[in-house]
Amino acid sequence: MSEYLGTYKKGLFAGTKQVKLVLEDKRLYGQGAYIVQGTFTASPFELRYSVIKDVSVTKVKGLTCLMITSENLLNFRSESYTDYLYLPNLEDMEDARDEILKKISEVRKAAEEDRYTATANGKADSAEDFKVRVEKLQILRDSGMLSEEEFLSEKKKLLDEI
């Protein structure tokens, strides 16, 4: 688990706001900001790496921010949706960005491996199923319940299914 902190001043008379980013294996969470009606609005957030589209360092409203782009981020304060989460003045911003991008890559790679394994297992299961079905047909043929022609016909049907 990694943690990054920062602060920013909200408006001329408002106090300083805390920014926090915590990175875990499958998700990130903390205290960030959304832009609502042209100003930063502090809000807690939580995201799975799988829904993040991009992470970049950019300048917004005069502040250097780590900007996380995702689809339909829920702004907990206003209960509205946005695509951008900002972490202004976050310490070690480039390190945080790089770590998030690495975790996104790991999550996508693991998902791809899971899809590959599921596909391979599906093929193995269908091959095993085919073998069992042919063995059943052989038992029926050997017991005299199927003729050789019927056995070959049923076996051909099984082969056509593959």
N, C-alpha and C positions, 0 to 999 in steps of 0.2 A: 504494500500500500504506500502510495506517495501523497504528499500534501503540499500544496502551494498556497501562499497567502498574499494579500495585497489590500490596499485601501484607495478610496477616491473620495473627493469632496463633492457632495451633491448640492448644486446651487450655491449662491452667494452666502445665504444665511443658514443653510442646512448643515448638519454635522457631517462628520466623516463616516463613510460606509465601509464596512468590512467586505472583502472579497475572499472567497475560499474555494479551492478546488481539491477534491480528494479523488484519487484514481485507485480503483480496485481491479480485480481480475476481469469482471464482466460488466462493470458499470463505473460511471463517474458521477459525483454529486457535489453539492456545496451551496455557496451563496454567490450569485452572479447578478447580472442586470439585463433588463430588456429595455428597449427604447419605446416609451409610451408617450404619445403626444409630444414628441420632440425632445424628451428628457429621459435620462437614465432612471429606471425604477428598479430598486433592489428586490430580488426575489430568490427564494431557494430553488434548486433544480436537481433533477436526477435523470440521467440518460444511460441507456445501454449503448455500448460501442457500435453495435450493429445498425443503429439508426442514424449515426453521424455521417453526414455527407462530406464535410470538409472542416479543417481547422487551420486558421491563419492568424498572423499577427498583422494588425491594421490600426490606423488612427481613426477614431470616431469622436466627434465633438471635442477635439483637442486632446483626447486621451489615447495613449497607446493601449490597445486591447487585444486580448486573445479572443478571437471570434470563432464560435462553434456554429456551424451551419447544419441544420437538421430539418426534417419535415415535421411540421405541426408540433413544435415545442409548446407545451402547456405553460403559460405564465400563471403560476400559482396565485399571485396577488389579484390579477384582473380576470382570471379564468378565461382568458382569450388565448388564441394560438398565434405563434409567430414562427419564423424560420431561423432566427438569429439569437444567440445567447452571447453576451459580452462579459469579459472578465477584465475590467480596467486595472491598469497598474499592477498586474500580477507579477510577483517576483519570479525570476527565471522563466520568463514567458516562452522563450524559444525551446528550453528544455521540456516544459510542460507540453508544448505543441508536439515536439518530437516523440515524447512518450505516449501521447494520445494516438498519434498516427501509427506508432508501432503496435499498440494494443488493437487498434482497428484492423491492421493488417493480420495480426495473430487470430483475431476473431473470425475474419473472413476466410483465412486459410483453414482454420478448424472446421468451419461450416462446409467448406468445399470438400475437405477430407471426409466429413460425415456423410455428405451426399454421395461421394464416391464409394464409401464403405457400404452404404445402404443399397446402392445400385449393384455392387459386386455381390452382396449377400442375397439380393433379390434374384440375381442370375444363378447363384449357387443353389438357392432354394428351388427355383424352377427346374434346374438340372436334376436335383435330388428327387423332386416330384415326378419328373419324367421317368427316371430310373425305376421308381417304385411302381408307377403305373404300368410300365412295360413288364416288370416282374409279375405283376398281378395277371396281366394278359397271358404270360407264359404259363403260369400255374393253371389258368383256365384251359389253355390249349393242351397242356400235358395231362390234365385230368379228363380230357375228351369233351369238355363243355363247349369248346370252340374248335372249329376246323382250322386247318393250316391257312386256308384262304381268308377266313374271318379274322384270324390272328393278324395276318399281314395287312388286312384292310384297316383294322383298328390301330395297329402300330403306325401305319401311314397317316392316319388322322392325327395321332399324337405328334408326329414329326411336323405335320403342317401347322400345328399350333405354335411351334417354337419360332 
